[in-house]
Amino acid sequence: MTFFGLRPLDASILLFYVVAVLAVGRWLSHQVKGENDFFLAGRKLGKWFQFFLNFGNMTDPGQATVAASSVYRQGASGGWIVMIPLLMSPAYWFLPAWYRRVRLTTTADLFDDRFGKRFLASLYAVIIISVGALSIGLGNIIAFKTLAPIMVKPVAEYTAKERQTVADYGEFAQLRQARQQEKLGAPQTARYETLKDLYDRGFLLPYVSYLSPLPFYLSSSSLIAIFLVLGGLQASALVDGLQAVLTIIVSFILVPFGLHRIGGLHELHRKVPEVMFLIFGGANAGEYTWYSIAAFLLVSVVGTVGATASMAVNGSATTELAARLGAVTGGITKRFVTIAWCMCGLIAVALFGPNLSDPDQTWGLLTRSLLPLGMIGLMIVGILGGKLAYLGANSIGLSALVVRNVYRPLLPGKSDRHYMIVARVTIPVFLLIGVTVAVYMGSVVALTKFMIVILVLWGAPIFLIFKWRRLTDMAVRIEVIACLFFIAVIPLIISSTPVLRQAASLTVMTTVSPGSHVESVPVFFEEVVHLNPGDLNSPREGLGHFNIEVYLLSLMGMPVRSFTPAGLLTARYVVDALLPLILLIVASYFTRPADPERVSRFYARMKTPVLNDPAADAAAVQASYADPARFDHTKLFPSSNWEFTKWDKLDTFGFLACCASVGVILLIFKAVLMLGS
């Protein structure tokens, strides 16, 4: 007997987890007395809670889906989509201290505090709220694509249409393998191209699942909404403690079962091409070479500063040291977990071959194929708990933005109880919007890349708010509006307009050498397919995100059709990272500077270390306001507008320790990939 494809023990584990989560939320609800408790846990989270909150915010089993999917497509180098923050570890030693020292509640408060104008704070809130809905939708679809392959129908229950879909998938897998061995004749090639169009559209599946997207999104989001409405950020941090343990367990549990199934590490290397064990892909092996990773790192560093949850997570720490240690230890622990995710992607290649119709479901397929009774239930709990951890801090941060930066300015003077009711109501509203967004989402990997890029829109001005006195309010407005149209609005218009997405000049593919086994890839879209899947002579159309950055370079005369996948990714990220910074700096020199007194007070507070005792800390800030120049001796460039400060012993030790950790983890990653070779 099964319950939606789950055996009784696995279903019981899932039910127990749901009841436990609701009980924890109910218990913590009595400790939430006001906005400070709800949004920032009363700024009482010490080193361990900061570790759990950062680990839960940075890591969840849903990211295993992204990592395994990317590695399945491109080999070990595909793991950089989640490994890139490893190279950012030294920056994580400094960023949390910035957010803690500014002593604000939401990231939007930065703009009001720095410039004294509410427009940018409200604009930030509105745009980030919209992006937050996309992020919540992404969390939904990651969880669904991981769970759907676990809860599958028996073949005996298939409909005729479902049987044909699965049969077509099997035929496509055989034809692709034959094509790689150069054994396809003309009729078979035509059939392969027809099936590939269906494959690219996601119409071919190796199984049929009991799980349907909408019911899953609604039920899981309802659980999260109840939990967060009751307990706020403290509830999220507490569950993140359990989630940290669960994430580690479910991340490593598949590796020994997978290696046993395929016959050990030697068999893994025999069944998987050696090029897939390279940390840096070759010229045509994938998107992640040393130069594309450098571009990815650049855009990630700028974008991370603009992350929605940064103020909530780091601002909730008792001290800036607690915030620093939480970010660094949580982030470094994640990298060990990521190595296991990458190994699972390689194991999937050995088990399933290279022909999965939807690589985003790699993790779920491994779970269904490898784990015994009871462990599947544990995996499902880990995935749901990961979704809760991921959406917890983000939903709380979005709720704070609505209350403090949109609702309160429109309706000031209400009671604290009134604003708390609004804060609690906004959480289920956001989760419901996330459900709506998830229904229309596509590739998890493509959406993850887009989320990284869209954060740069605000990451660049926030970075300069922290470190450059000359930044102006008008420059930020110009940059945000211009980049919003460039990065998001124009690509959306092109992707949504049939005459544009079907234009021959926009549906071109990269050129490959004659006789090469490497398939060409779309230059400007995520996918390019035939308009009529059954007619290879029909026009082509682009699917997914339109990469306007690459199109801009083509207009400048660059030979983008000859770019490799890594070259296309590099071009996109370099433009996305540098364009906002250039616009901000140039526009600032042509617009009126901010109020000097306000600017001096802001940087005086930023240079004042956070003290454990709130009263003593408030007194220290007042002393800095009275003498804004009292910490100017710490400036690295005393006579400039730049606010970089000299490092003390703690800064230096932490930076060097982070750099050493990066090197050690990369060596361990390489050593693991070489085992059995």
C-alpha positions as CSV (number, residue, x, y, z in Angstrom):
1,M,0.0,0.0,0.0
2,T,1.3,3.5,-0.9
3,F,0.1,7.0,-0.3
4,F,0.8,9.1,-3.4
5,G,3.7,6.8,-4.2
6,L,5.0,6.8,-0.6
7,R,5.2,3.8,1.7
8,P,3.6,4.1,5.2
9,L,6.8,4.7,7.0
10,D,7.9,7.5,4.7
11,A,4.4,9.1,4.8
12,S,4.5,8.9,8.7
13,I,7.8,10.7,8.8
14,L,6.4,13.5,6.6
15,L,3.3,13.8,8.8
16,F,5.3,13.9,12.0
17,Y,7.5,16.7,10.6
18,V,4.4,18.8,9.6
19,V,3.0,18.5,13.1
20,A,6.3,19.3,14.7
21,V,6.8,22.5,12.6
22,L,3.3,23.8,13.6
23,A,4.0,23.1,17.3
24,V,7.3,25.0,17.2
25,G,5.6,28.0,15.6
26,R,2.8,28.0,18.2
27,W,5.3,27.7,21.1
28,L,7.4,30.7,19.8
29,S,4.4,32.9,19.0
30,H,4.2,33.9,22.7
31,Q,7.7,35.4,22.5
32,V,6.9,37.8,19.7
33,K,6.0,41.2,21.4
34,G,6.6,43.7,18.6
35,E,8.2,44.5,15.2
36,N,11.8,44.2,16.6
37,D,11.0,40.6,17.8
38,F,9.2,39.6,14.6
39,F,11.6,41.1,12.0
40,L,15.0,40.9,13.9
41,A,14.4,38.4,16.7
42,G,15.1,41.2,19.1
43,R,18.7,41.4,17.9
44,K,19.4,38.6,20.3
45,L,20.8,35.8,18.0
46,G,24.2,34.8,19.1
47,K,27.0,32.9,17.2
48,W,25.2,29.6,17.0
49,F,21.9,31.0,15.9
50,Q,23.7,33.2,13.4
51,F,25.4,30.1,12.0
52,F,22.1,28.2,11.7
53,L,20.4,31.3,10.1
54,N,23.2,31.9,7.6
55,F,23.5,28.2,6.8
56,G,19.8,27.8,6.3
57,N,19.7,31.0,4.2
58,M,22.7,30.0,2.1
59,T,22.0,26.3,1.9
60,D,18.9,24.1,1.4
61,P,18.3,20.8,-0.3
62,G,16.7,22.7,-3.1
63,Q,20.1,24.0,-4.1
64,A,21.1,20.4,-4.4
65,T,18.6,20.3,-7.3
66,V,20.4,23.3,-8.9
67,A,23.9,21.8,-8.3
68,A,23.1,18.3,-9.4
69,S,21.2,19.5,-12.5
70,S,24.1,21.8,-13.6
71,V,26.7,19.1,-12.9
72,Y,24.6,16.5,-14.8
73,R,24.6,18.9,-17.8
74,Q,28.2,20.1,-17.8
75,G,30.3,18.0,-15.4
76,A,32.0,19.0,-12.2
77,S,32.6,22.5,-13.6
78,G,28.8,23.0,-13.5
79,G,29.0,23.0,-9.7
80,W,30.3,26.5,-9.8
81,I,26.7,27.8,-10.0
82,V,26.5,27.1,-6.3
83,M,30.2,26.9,-5.5
84,I,31.0,30.5,-6.6
85,P,30.2,31.9,-3.1
86,L,33.2,29.9,-1.9
87,L,35.4,32.4,-3.6
88,M,33.4,35.2,-1.9
89,S,34.2,33.9,1.6
90,P,36.8,36.6,2.3
91,A,34.1,39.2,1.5
92,Y,31.7,37.5,3.9
93,W,34.2,38.4,6.7
94,F,33.5,42.1,6.1
95,L,29.9,42.5,4.7
96,P,28.0,41.3,7.8
97,A,29.9,44.0,9.9
98,W,28.6,46.7,7.5
99,Y,25.0,45.6,7.9
100,R,25.3,45.3,11.6
101,R,27.1,48.7,12.1
102,V,24.5,50.6,10.1
103,R,21.9,49.6,12.8
104,L,18.8,49.6,10.6
105,T,15.9,47.2,10.2
106,T,15.5,46.8,6.4
107,T,17.9,47.4,3.5
108,A,15.5,50.0,2.1
109,D,16.1,52.0,5.3
110,L,19.6,52.6,3.9
111,F,18.4,54.9,1.2
112,D,16.2,57.0,3.5
113,D,19.0,57.2,6.1
114,R,21.8,58.0,3.7
115,F,20.0,60.5,1.4
116,G,17.1,61.7,3.6
117,K,14.5,61.0,0.9
118,R,11.8,58.3,0.9
119,F,11.5,57.8,-2.8
120,L,14.5,55.5,-3.2
121,A,13.5,53.5,-0.1
122,S,10.0,53.0,-1.5
123,L,11.3,52.2,-5.0
124,Y,13.7,49.6,-3.6
125,A,10.9,48.1,-1.6
126,V,8.6,47.8,-4.6
127,I,11.2,46.3,-6.9
128,I,12.6,43.9,-4.3
129,I,9.1,42.8,-3.4
130,S,8.5,42.0,-7.0
131,V,11.8,40.2,-7.3
132,G,11.1,38.5,-4.0
133,A,7.9,37.0,-5.4
134,L,10.1,35.5,-8.2
135,S,12.5,34.1,-5.6
136,I,9.6,32.5,-3.6
137,G,8.4,31.0,-6.9
138,L,11.8,29.7,-7.6
139,G,11.9,28.0,-4.2
140,N,8.5,26.4,-4.9
141,I,9.6,25.0,-8.3
142,I,12.9,23.7,-7.0
143,A,11.1,21.8,-4.2
144,F,8.5,20.4,-6.7
145,K,11.0,19.3,-9.3
146,T,12.9,17.5,-6.5
147,L,9.9,15.8,-5.1
148,A,8.0,14.9,-8.3
149,P,10.3,12.1,-9.4
150,I,10.0,10.5,-5.9
151,M,6.2,10.3,-5.9
152,V,5.7,8.4,-9.2
153,K,2.8,6.4,-10.6
154,P,3.2,2.7,-11.3
155,V,3.3,1.9,-15.1
156,A,0.0,0.0,-14.8
157,E,-1.8,3.3,-13.9
158,Y,-0.5,5.3,-16.9
159,T,-3.0,6.7,-19.4
160,A,-2.5,6.1,-23.1
161,K,-1.1,9.6,-23.5
162,E,1.3,9.1,-20.6
163,R,2.5,5.8,-22.0
164,Q,3.3,7.5,-25.4
165,T,5.2,10.4,-23.6
166,V,7.4,7.9,-21.7
167,A,7.9,5.8,-24.9
168,D,9.0,8.9,-26.9
169,Y,11.4,9.7,-24.2
170,G,13.0,6.3,-24.4
171,E,13.3,6.5,-28.2
172,F,14.9,10.0,-27.9
173,A,17.5,8.7,-25.4
174,Q,18.4,5.8,-27.8
175,L,18.7,8.2,-30.8
176,R,20.9,10.7,-28.9
177,Q,23.3,7.9,-27.9
178,A,23.4,6.7,-31.5
179,R,24.1,10.3,-32.7
180,Q,27.0,10.6,-30.3
181,Q,28.4,7.4,-31.9
182,E,27.8,8.8,-35.4
183,K,25.4,5.9,-36.2
184,L,22.3,7.9,-37.3
185,G,21.0,7.8,-40.9
186,A,19.0,10.5,-42.5
187,P,15.5,9.2,-41.4
188,Q,16.8,8.7,-37.9
189,T,18.3,12.2,-37.8
190,A,15.0,13.7,-38.8
191,R,13.2,11.8,-36.1
192,Y,15.9,12.8,-33.6
193,E,15.4,16.5,-34.4
194,T,11.7,16.2,-34.0
195,L,12.0,14.5,-30.6
196,K,14.6,17.0,-29.6
197,D,12.2,19.8,-30.1
198,L,9.8,18.1,-27.8
199,Y,12.6,17.4,-25.4
200,D,13.7,21.1,-25.3
201,R,10.0,22.1,-24.6
202,G,9.9,19.7,-21.7
203,F,7.3,17.4,-23.2
204,L,9.2,14.2,-22.9
205,L,9.4,12.5,-19.5
206,P,10.8,9.2,-18.2
207,Y,8.0,8.8,-15.6
208,V,4.6,10.1,-14.5
209,S,4.3,11.7,-11.0
210,Y,1.3,11.7,-8.6
211,L,2.5,15.2,-7.6
212,S,0.8,18.1,-9.4
213,P,2.4,21.6,-9.2
214,L,-0.5,23.7,-8.0
215,P,-1.7,21.5,-5.1
216,F,1.9,21.0,-3.9
217,Y,2.6,24.8,-4.0
218,L,-0.6,25.6,-2.1
219,S,-0.2,23.0,0.6
220,S,3.5,23.6,1.3
221,S,3.2,27.4,1.2
222,S,0.3,27.2,3.7
223,L,2.4,25.3,6.1
224,I,5.2,27.9,5.8
225,A,2.8,30.8,6.2
226,I,1.3,29.5,9.4
227,F,4.7,28.8,10.9
228,L,6.2,32.2,10.0
229,V,3.1,34.2,11.0
230,L,3.3,32.6,14.5
231,G,7.0,32.8,15.2
232,G,8.7,35.4,12.9
233,L,12.4,35.4,12.4
234,Q,13.2,33.6,15.7
235,A,11.1,30.6,14.6
236,S,12.9,30.5,11.2
237,A,16.3,30.6,13.0
238,L,15.3,27.8,15.4
239,V,14.1,25.5,12.6
240,D,17.2,26.4,10.6
241,G,19.1,24.6,13.4
242,L,17.3,21.4,12.7
243,Q,17.5,22.1,9.0
244,A,21.3,22.4,9.1
245,V,21.5,18.8,10.4
246,L,19.0,17.6,7.9
247,T,20.7,19.3,5.0
248,I,24.0,17.7,5.8
249,I,22.4,14.2,6.2
250,V,20.3,14.3,2.9
251,S,23.2,15.9,1.0
252,F,25.6,13.0,1.8
253,I,23.2,10.1,2.1
254,L,22.9,9.5,-1.7
255,V,26.6,9.3,-2.4
256,P,27.3,5.8,-0.8
257,F,24.1,4.3,-2.2
258,G,24.9,5.7,-5.6
259,L,28.5,4.4,-5.7
260,H,27.4,1.0,-4.5
261,R,24.8,0.8,-7.2
262,I,27.2,1.6,-10.1
263,G,30.0,-0.5,-8.6
264,G,32.3,2.0,-6.9
265,L,34.5,4.9,-7.8
266,H,36.4,3.1,-10.6
267,E,33.1,2.3,-12.3
268,L,32.1,6.0,-11.9
269,H,35.2,7.1,-13.8
270,R,34.7,4.3,-16.4
271,K,31.0,5.3,-17.1
272,V,31.4,9.1,-17.0
273,P,33.6,11.0,-19.5
274,E,36.8,12.2,-17.9
275,V,36.2,15.8,-19.1
276,M,33.2,15.8,-16.7
277,F,35.6,15.5,-13.7
278,L,37.4,18.8,-14.5
279,I,36.7,21.6,-12.1
280,F,37.2,24.1,-14.9
281,G,35.5,23.1,-18.2
282,G,37.5,23.0,-21.4
283,A,36.9,25.3,-24.4
284,N,33.7,23.5,-25.4
285,A,33.0,21.5,-22.3
286,G,30.6,23.9,-20.7
287,E,29.9,27.4,-19.3
288,Y,32.4,27.4,-16.5
289,T,36.0,28.1,-17.4
290,W,38.4,30.3,-15.3
291,Y,37.3,33.5,-17.1
292,S,33.6,32.8,-16.9
293,I,34.0,31.9,-13.2
294,A,35.9,35.2,-12.7
295,A,32.9,37.1,-14.3
296,F,30.5,35.1,-12.2
297,L,32.4,36.0,-9.1
298,L,32.4,39.7,-10.0
299,V,28.6,39.8,-10.5
300,S,28.0,37.7,-7.4
301,V,30.1,40.0,-5.2
302,V,28.2,43.1,-6.4
303,G,24.8,41.3,-6.3
304,T,25.2,39.8,-2.8
305,V,25.3,43.2,-1.3
306,G,21.8,43.8,-2.5
307,A,20.3,40.5,-1.2
308,T,16.9,41.0,0.5
309,A,17.7,39.0,3.6
310,S,21.1,40.6,4.4
311,M,19.8,43.2,6.8
312,A,17.5,40.8,8.6
313,V,20.1,38.0,8.9
314,N,23.1,40.2,9.9
315,G,21.1,42.9,11.7
316,S,19.7,40.3,14.1
317,A,23.2,39.4,15.6
318,T,24.1,40.5,19.1
319,T,27.4,41.8,17.8
320,E,29.2,42.3,14.5
321,L,31.6,39.5,15.4
322,A,28.6,37.1,15.8
323,A,27.4,38.3,12.4
324,R,30.8,37.7,10.8
325,L,31.3,34.3,12.3
326,G,27.8,33.2,11.4
327,A,28.2,34.2,7.8
328,V,31.7,32.7,7.3
329,T,31.1,29.4,9.2
330,G,27.7,28.9,7.6
331,G,29.1,29.6,4.1
332,I,32.2,27.4,4.5
333,T,30.1,24.5,5.9
334,K,27.9,24.8,2.8
335,R,30.9,24.2,0.5
336,F,31.6,20.8,2.0
337,V,27.9,19.9,1.4
338,T,28.2,21.2,-2.2
339,I,30.9,18.7,-3.0
340,A,28.4,15.9,-2.2
341,W,25.8,17.6,-4.5
342,C,28.4,17.6,-7.3
343,M,29.2,14.0,-6.8
344,C,25.5,13.2,-7.0
345,G,25.3,14.9,-10.4
346,L,28.2,12.7,-11.7
347,I,26.5,9.6,-10.2
348,A,23.3,10.5,-12.1
349,V,25.3,10.6,-15.4
350,A,26.6,7.1,-14.7
351,L,23.1,5.8,-13.7
352,F,20.8,7.5,-16.2
353,G,23.1,8.4,-19.1
354,P,23.1,11.9,-20.6
355,N,19.5,12.0,-21.8
356,L,17.2,13.1,-19.0
357,S,14.5,15.3,-20.4
358,D,14.5,17.6,-17.4
359,P,17.9,17.6,-15.6
360,D,16.3,19.7,-12.8
361,Q,14.8,16.5,-11.6
362,T,18.1,14.7,-11.2
363,W,18.1,14.8,-7.4
364,G,14.6,13.4,-7.1
365,L,15.3,10.6,-9.6
366,L,18.4,9.6,-7.5
367,T,16.3,9.6,-4.4
368,R,13.6,7.3,-5.9
369,S,16.2,5.0,-7.5
370,L,18.7,4.6,-4.6
371,L,17.2,5.1,-1.1
372,P,15.5,2.4,1.0
373,L,12.4,2.5,3.1
374,G,12.4,5.4,5.6
375,M,15.2,7.3,4.1
376,I,12.9,8.6,1.3
377,G,10.7,10.1,4.0
378,L,13.8,11.7,5.6
379,M,14.7,13.2,2.2
380,I,11.3,14.6,1.7
381,V,11.4,16.2,5.1
382,G,14.8,17.6,4.3
383,I,13.5,19.1,1.0
384,L,10.4,20.7,2.7
385,G,12.5,21.9,5.6
386,G,14.9,23.4,3.1
387,K,12.1,25.3,1.5
388,L,11.0,26.6,4.8
389,A,14.5,27.7,5.7
390,Y,15.0,29.4,2.3
391,L,11.7,31.2,2.3
392,G,11.7,32.0,6.0
393,A,14.2,34.8,6.2
394,N,13.2,36.0,2.7
395,S,9.5,36.3,3.6
396,I,10.3,38.0,6.9
397,G,12.5,40.5,5.0
398,L,9.8,41.2,2.4
399,S,7.3,41.7,5.2
400,A,9.5,44.2,6.9
401,L,9.9,46.1,3.6
402,V,6.2,46.3,3.1
403,V,5.4,47.5,6.6
404,R,8.3,49.9,7.1
405,N,8.9,51.3,3.7
406,V,5.6,51.1,1.9
407,Y,2.6,50.8,4.3
408,R,3.8,53.0,7.2
409,P,4.8,56.0,5.0
410,L,1.3,55.8,3.4
411,L,-0.5,55.3,6.7
412,P,1.6,56.8,9.5
413,G,0.6,57.1,13.2
414,K,-1.1,53.7,13.6
415,S,-0.5,51.5,16.7
416,D,2.3,48.9,16.9
417,R,-0.4,46.2,17.1
418,H,-1.9,47.5,13.8
419,Y,1.5,47.3,12.0
420,M,2.2,43.8,13.5
421,I,-1.1,42.6,12.0
422,V,-0.1,44.0,8.6
423,A,3.3,42.3,8.9
424,R,1.7,38.9,9.6
425,V,-0.9,39.3,6.8
426,T,1.7,40.1,4.1
427,I,3.6,36.8,4.6
428,P,0.8,34.5,3.3
429,V,0.1,37.1,0.6
430,F,3.7,36.9,-0.7
431,L,3.7,33.1,-0.5
432,L,0.5,33.1,-2.6
433,I,2.0,35.4,-5.2
434,G,5.0,33.0,-5.2
435,V,2.7,30.1,-6.0
436,T,1.3,32.1,-8.9
437,V,4.8,32.9,-10.2
438,A,5.9,29.2,-9.9
439,V,3.1,28.0,-12.2
440,Y,4.7,30.0,-15.1
441,M,8.4,29.3,-14.3
442,G,10.8,27.3,-16.5
443,S,14.4,26.2,-16.0
444,V,15.7,26.3,-12.4
445,V,19.3,27.0,-13.6
446,A,18.2,29.8,-15.9
447,L,16.1,31.4,-13.2
448,T,19.0,31.1,-10.7
449,K,21.3,33.0,-13.1
450,F,18.7,35.7,-13.7
451,M,18.2,36.1,-9.9
452,I,21.9,36.7,-9.5
453,V,21.9,39.3,-12.2
454,I,18.8,41.2,-11.0
455,L,20.4,41.7,-7.5
456,V,23.2,43.7,-9.1
457,L,20.6,46.4,-9.9
458,W,20.6,47.3,-6.2
459,G,23.8,45.7,-5.1
460,A,25.9,48.3,-6.9
461,P,24.3,51.4,-5.3
462,I,24.2,49.7,-1.8
463,F,27.9,48.9,-2.1
464,L,28.7,52.6,-3.0
465,I,26.4,53.8,-0.2
466,F,28.6,51.9,2.3
467,K,31.9,53.1,0.8
468,W,31.6,56.3,-1.4
469,R,30.6,59.7,0.0
470,R,30.1,61.2,-3.5
471,L,27.2,58.9,-4.4
472,T,24.0,61.0,-5.1
473,D,20.3,60.2,-4.8
474,M,19.7,61.2,-8.5
475,A,22.5,58.9,-9.7
476,V,20.9,55.9,-8.0
477,R,17.6,56.8,-9.6
478,I,19.1,57.0,-13.0
479,E,21.0,53.7,-12.6
480,V,18.1,51.7,-11.2
481,I,15.6,52.8,-13.8
482,A,18.0,52.4,-16.8
483,C,19.3,49.0,-15.6
484,L,15.8,47.8,-14.8
485,F,14.7,48.4,-18.4
486,F,17.9,47.0,-19.8
487,I,18.2,43.8,-17.7
488,A,14.5,43.0,-17.1
489,V,11.9,45.0,-19.0
490,I,13.4,44.9,-22.6
491,P,14.2,41.1,-22.4
492,L,10.7,40.4,-21.1
493,I,9.1,42.4,-24.0
494,I,11.2,40.5,-26.5
495,S,10.5,37.1,-24.9
496,S,6.8,37.8,-24.8
497,T,6.4,39.2,-28.3
498,P,6.0,36.4,-31.0
499,V,7.3,38.5,-33.9
500,L,10.5,39.3,-31.9
501,R,11.2,35.9,-30.4
502,Q,10.7,34.4,-33.8
503,A,13.0,36.8,-35.6
504,A,15.6,35.0,-37.6
505,S,18.3,37.4,-36.4
506,L,17.5,36.6,-32.8
507,T,17.2,32.8,-33.0
508,V,20.7,32.2,-34.3
509,M,22.9,29.4,-32.9
510,T,26.6,29.3,-32.2
511,T,28.8,28.0,-35.0
512,V,30.7,24.7,-34.3
513,S,33.5,23.0,-36.2
514,P,32.4,20.5,-38.9
515,G,32.3,17.0,-37.5
516,S,32.3,18.2,-33.9
517,H,30.2,16.2,-31.4
518,V,29.5,19.4,-29.5
519,E,26.0,20.7,-30.2
520,S,25.5,24.4,-31.1
521,V,23.7,26.5,-28.5
522,P,21.4,29.5,-28.7
523,V,23.2,32.9,-28.8
524,F,20.5,35.1,-27.4
525,F,17.9,32.8,-25.8
526,E,17.9,30.0,-23.3
527,E,16.5,27.6,-25.8
528,V,15.6,27.8,-29.6
529,V,13.0,25.4,-31.0
530,H,10.9,24.9,-34.1
531,L,7.6,26.7,-34.0
532,N,5.9,23.5,-35.0
533,P,7.6,20.5,-33.1
534,G,6.5,18.1,-35.9
535,D,7.9,20.2,-38.8
536,L,11.6,20.8,-39.0
537,N,11.1,23.3,-41.8
538,S,9.0,25.6,-39.6
539,P,10.4,28.8,-38.3
540,R,12.4,28.8,-35.1
541,E,11.4,30.7,-31.9
542,G,13.3,31.6,-28.8
543,L,12.3,30.3,-25.4
544,G,13.2,31.6,-21.9
545,H,15.2,34.7,-21.0
546,F,16.5,36.9,-23.8
547,N,20.2,37.8,-23.1
548,I,20.2,41.4,-24.1
549,E,23.8,41.8,-22.9
550,V,25.1,39.5,-25.6
551,Y,22.8,41.2,-28.2
552,L,24.4,44.6,-27.2
553,L,27.8,43.2,-27.8
554,S,26.7,41.9,-31.2
555,L,25.5,45.4,-32.1
556,M,29.0,46.7,-31.2
557,G,30.4,44.3,-33.8
558,M,31.6,41.4,-31.6
559,P,31.4,37.9,-33.3
560,V,29.1,36.5,-30.6
561,R,28.1,33.5,-32.8
562,S,31.6,32.2,-32.5
563,F,31.6,32.4,-28.7
564,T,31.6,29.2,-26.6
565,P,28.9,28.7,-23.9
566,A,31.5,30.0,-21.4
567,G,32.2,33.1,-23.6
568,L,28.5,33.9,-23.8
569,L,28.1,33.6,-20.0
570,T,31.2,35.8,-19.4
571,A,29.9,38.5,-21.8
572,R,26.6,38.6,-20.0
573,Y,28.0,38.8,-16.5
574,V,30.8,41.4,-17.2
575,V,28.2,43.7,-18.7
576,D,25.8,43.2,-15.8
577,A,28.4,43.9,-13.2
578,L,30.2,46.9,-14.7
579,L,27.3,48.8,-16.3
580,P,25.6,49.7,-13.0
581,L,28.8,50.8,-11.4
582,I,29.8,53.0,-14.4
583,L,26.4,54.6,-14.5
584,L,26.4,55.4,-10.8
585,I,29.9,56.9,-10.7
586,V,29.5,59.0,-13.9
587,A,26.0,60.2,-12.9
588,S,27.1,61.2,-9.4
589,Y,29.7,63.6,-10.8
590,F,27.0,65.3,-12.8
591,T,24.4,65.6,-10.1
592,R,24.0,67.5,-6.8
593,P,25.8,65.9,-3.8
594,A,23.9,64.8,-0.7
595,D,23.6,66.9,2.5
596,P,27.2,66.9,3.9
597,E,26.0,66.8,7.5
598,R,23.7,63.8,6.9
599,V,26.6,62.0,5.0
600,S,29.0,62.7,7.9
601,R,26.6,61.3,10.5
602,F,26.0,58.2,8.4
603,Y,29.8,57.3,8.0
604,A,30.5,58.3,11.6
605,R,28.0,55.6,12.7
606,M,29.4,53.1,10.1
607,K,32.8,53.5,11.7
608,T,31.5,53.0,15.3
609,P,32.0,49.4,16.4
610,V,28.9,47.6,17.8
611,L,28.9,47.1,21.6
612,N,27.2,44.2,23.4
613,D,25.2,46.4,25.7
614,P,22.4,48.3,23.8
615,A,22.6,51.4,26.1
616,A,26.4,51.6,25.8
617,D,26.1,51.1,22.0
618,A,23.6,54.0,21.7
619,A,25.9,56.2,23.7
620,A,28.9,55.4,21.5
621,V,26.8,56.3,18.4
622,Q,25.8,59.6,20.0
623,A,29.5,60.3,20.7
624,S,30.2,59.7,17.0
625,Y,27.4,62.1,16.0
626,A,28.9,64.8,18.2
627,D,32.3,64.3,16.7
628,P,31.9,62.7,13.2
629,A,35.6,62.8,12.6
630,R,36.6,60.8,15.7
631,F,37.3,57.6,13.6
632,D,38.7,59.3,10.5
633,H,42.2,58.1,11.5
634,T,41.0,54.6,10.5
635,K,40.4,55.7,6.8
636,L,42.6,54.0,4.2
637,F,42.4,57.1,1.9
638,P,42.1,60.0,4.3
639,S,41.7,62.8,1.8
640,S,39.3,61.1,-0.6
641,N,35.5,60.4,-0.7
642,W,36.2,56.6,-0.3
643,E,35.3,55.1,3.1
644,F,37.5,52.0,3.1
645,T,39.1,51.6,6.5
646,K,42.4,50.2,7.6
647,W,42.4,46.6,8.7
648,D,43.0,45.7,12.4
649,K,44.4,42.3,13.5
650,L,40.9,40.7,13.6
651,D,40.2,41.9,10.0
652,T,43.6,40.5,8.8
653,F,43.3,37.2,10.6
654,G,39.7,36.6,9.4
655,F,40.6,37.5,5.8
656,L,43.6,35.2,5.7
657,A,41.7,32.4,7.4
658,C,38.9,32.7,4.8
659,C,41.4,32.6,1.9
660,A,43.1,29.5,3.4
661,S,39.7,27.8,3.8
662,V,38.9,28.5,0.1
663,G,42.2,26.8,-0.9
664,V,41.7,23.8,1.3
665,I,38.1,23.2,0.1
666,L,39.1,23.4,-3.6
667,L,41.9,20.9,-2.9
668,I,39.5,18.6,-1.2
669,F,37.0,19.0,-4.1
670,K,39.8,18.1,-6.6
671,A,41.0,15.2,-4.5
672,V,37.4,13.7,-4.2
673,L,37.0,14.0,-8.0
674,M,40.3,12.1,-8.5
675,L,39.3,9.2,-6.3
676,G,39.1,6.0,-8.3
677,S,40.6,7.5,-11.5
